Amino acid sequence: MFGAGIILSAPAGKSRIDLNRGGQAVFIAEVAPGGKTAAPPVSPYQGLDHFGLVVADIDATMAEFKGKGAHFTMEPTTIRS
């Protein structure tokens, strides 16, 4: 969906995948219970809590992702300029 290529998939028993998105490395890993982050949603939930990108045109990017089937729980917000 994001046009990323797989750099590395974790070996069996591990939950991490490393991606290359336009020269930017993106690491996605499972949050372990009892970690320093908020508790994960109840299983069988699969997804991300937060994903940040810097883009030239947020409206066009959102339209592209939605056109590919992405679902958002919150529309984009600007954290800082």
Secondary structure, DSSP 4 states (H G I P E B T S, - for coil): ----EEEEEPPTT--EEEEEETTEEEEEEPPPTTSSSPPPPSTT--S-S------S-HHHHHHHHHHTT---SS----S--
